[in-house]
Amino acid sequence: MRRICIRSAAAGDVKTIHDLLAPFAAKSIILERNEDDIFQHLQEFLVAEYDGVTVGAVAMHVYGENLAEIRSLVVDPVYQKHGVGRLLVEGCEQWLAGLGVGQVFALTYVDGFFVRQGYEVVSKESLPHKIWTVCVHCSRFADCDEVAVQKKLSDAVTQPIPIIEVEEE
Ligand SMILES: CC(C)(COP(=O)(O)OP(=O)(O)OC[C@H]1O[C@@H](n2cnc3c(N)ncnc32)[C@H](O)[C@@H]1OP(=O)(O)O)[C@@H](O)C(=O)NCCC(=O)NCCS
């Protein structure tokens, strides 16, 4: 029986995340991210393990109380179509809902994948200007043909955020 686990990324995952992203970045399907960049945003990443093997990754970036982005979503082609991508997106939604963020969006070529998960296609112009600060580094920025998809998180399950309890004498 297969076992898929979604967890926060750790420093030891950085090379694997980079290697998962690189082939898709080379095809301009996602933005390229070097290992330094992944380290500097490590707390934004979740990874997926399939029977103990790290096969997928996703990052989420918070812009404000009512907006966050899902980015750098990839699943190793060998492990695609097994539900890993859906679980990575659900993991982001739960994590972001736990942070109190109200909506999440993605810029994507796989809008059908997101629509299956309750996202609606929105116009790119409806997104705030600040989201384009990363996109300007993309070779396709001038004639971007990605589709914007967005979902409200009010119904998402909230992932519990760990609490550290201290007892003082
Ligand atoms: C998009 C991607 C992450 C999907 O990962 P995955 O593990 O294959 O997806 P899942 O198996 O969880 O699929 C969940 C559902 O979406 C559907 N789906 C998967 N890829 C799809 C696509 N490209 N278009 C439409 N539907 C898709 C599946 O059939 C499945 O449907 P079901 O719930 O009815 O069975 C993966 O194909 C990928 O890494 N693509 C290249 C990188 C990329 O485009 N990333 C997105 C950047 S925003």
Ligand as a Chemical Component Dictionary entry (heavy atoms), coordinates in Angstrom:
data_LIG
# 
_chem_comp.id                   LIG 
_chem_comp.type                 NON-POLYMER 
_chem_comp.pdbx_formal_charge   0 
_chem_comp.three_letter_code    LIG 
# 
loop_
_chem_comp_atom.comp_id 
_chem_comp_atom.atom_id 
_chem_comp_atom.alt_atom_id 
_chem_comp_atom.type_symbol 
_chem_comp_atom.charge 
_chem_comp_atom.model_Cartn_x 
_chem_comp_atom.model_Cartn_y 
_chem_comp_atom.model_Cartn_z 
_chem_comp_atom.pdbx_ordinal 
LIG C1  C1  C 0 0.628   19.843 -12.018 1  
LIG C2  C2  C 0 1.254   18.732 -11.183 2  
LIG C3  C3  C 0 1.871   19.304 -9.924  3  
LIG C4  C4  C 0 0.132   17.735 -10.813 4  
LIG O1  O1  O 0 0.696   16.755 -9.952  5  
LIG P1  P1  P 0 0.062   15.296 -9.850  6  
LIG O2  O2  O 0 0.640   14.632 -8.649  7  
LIG O3  O3  O 0 0.176   14.577 -11.130 8  
LIG O4  O4  O 0 -1.483  15.626 -9.612  9  
LIG P2  P2  P 0 -2.566  14.708 -8.888  10 
LIG O5  O5  O 0 -2.302  13.277 -9.197  11 
LIG O6  O6  O 0 -2.652  15.089 -7.452  12 
LIG O7  O7  O 0 -3.904  15.166 -9.631  13 
LIG C5  C5  C 0 -5.057  15.615 -8.931  14 
LIG C6  C6  C 0 -6.178  15.717 -9.957  15 
LIG O8  O8  O 0 -5.822  16.680 -10.970 16 
LIG C7  C7  C 0 -5.827  16.056 -12.255 17 
LIG N1  N1  N 0 -4.707  16.603 -13.030 18 
LIG C8  C8  C 0 -3.391  16.346 -12.876 19 
LIG N2  N2  N 0 -2.667  17.065 -13.755 20 
LIG C9  C9  C 0 -3.559  17.782 -14.479 21 
LIG C10 C10 C 0 -3.432  18.699 -15.551 22 
LIG N3  N3  N 0 -2.234  19.032 -16.069 23 
LIG N4  N4  N 0 -4.555  19.264 -16.050 24 
LIG C11 C11 C 0 -5.781  18.955 -15.544 25 
LIG N5  N5  N 0 -5.963  18.072 -14.511 26 
LIG C12 C12 C 0 -4.858  17.504 -14.008 27 
LIG C13 C13 C 0 -5.658  14.573 -11.981 28 
LIG O9  O9  O 0 -6.171  13.783 -13.025 29 
LIG C14 C14 C 0 -6.426  14.412 -10.696 30 
LIG O10 O10 O 0 -7.814  14.361 -10.978 31 
LIG P3  P3  P 0 -8.827  13.497 -10.061 32 
LIG O11 O11 O 0 -8.823  14.138 -8.695  33 
LIG O12 O12 O 0 -10.122 13.596 -10.757 34 
LIG O13 O13 O 0 -8.261  12.101 -10.026 35 
LIG C15 C15 C 0 2.304   17.949 -12.011 36 
LIG O14 O14 O 0 1.720   17.524 -13.210 37 
LIG C16 C16 C 0 3.561   18.762 -12.328 38 
LIG O15 O15 O 0 4.532   18.725 -11.574 39 
LIG N6  N6  N 0 3.539   19.466 -13.476 40 
LIG C17 C17 C 0 4.695   20.231 -13.954 41 
LIG C18 C18 C 0 4.930   21.480 -13.138 42 
LIG C19 C19 C 0 3.722   22.401 -13.103 43 
LIG O16 O16 O 0 3.062   22.661 -14.106 44 
LIG N7  N7  N 0 3.437   22.904 -11.903 45 
LIG C20 C20 C 0 2.354   23.840 -11.647 46 
LIG C21 C21 C 0 2.925   25.210 -11.467 47 
LIG S1  S1  S 0 1.668   26.320 -10.831 48 
# 
loop_
_chem_comp_bond.comp_id 
_chem_comp_bond.atom_id_1 
_chem_comp_bond.atom_id_2 
_chem_comp_bond.value_order 
_chem_comp_bond.pdbx_ordinal 
LIG C1  C2  SING 1  
LIG C2  C3  SING 2  
LIG C2  C4  SING 3  
LIG C2  C15 SING 4  
LIG C4  O1  SING 5  
LIG O1  P1  SING 6  
LIG P1  O2  DOUB 7  
LIG P1  O3  SING 8  
LIG P1  O4  SING 9  
LIG O4  P2  SING 10 
LIG P2  O5  DOUB 11 
LIG P2  O6  SING 12 
LIG P2  O7  SING 13 
LIG O7  C5  SING 14 
LIG C5  C6  SING 15 
LIG C6  O8  SING 16 
LIG C6  C14 SING 17 
LIG O8  C7  SING 18 
LIG C7  N1  SING 19 
LIG C7  C13 SING 20 
LIG N1  C8  SING 21 
LIG N1  C12 SING 22 
LIG C8  N2  DOUB 23 
LIG N2  C9  SING 24 
LIG C9  C10 SING 25 
LIG C9  C12 DOUB 26 
LIG C10 N3  SING 27 
LIG C10 N4  DOUB 28 
LIG N4  C11 SING 29 
LIG C11 N5  DOUB 30 
LIG N5  C12 SING 31 
LIG C13 O9  SING 32 
LIG C13 C14 SING 33 
LIG C14 O10 SING 34 
LIG O10 P3  SING 35 
LIG P3  O11 DOUB 36 
LIG P3  O12 SING 37 
LIG P3  O13 SING 38 
LIG C15 O14 SING 39 
LIG C15 C16 SING 40 
LIG C16 O15 DOUB 41 
LIG C16 N6  SING 42 
LIG N6  C17 SING 43 
LIG C17 C18 SING 44 
LIG C18 C19 SING 45 
LIG C19 O16 DOUB 46 
LIG C19 N7  SING 47 
LIG N7  C20 SING 48 
LIG C20 C21 SING 49 
LIG C21 S1  SING 50 
# 
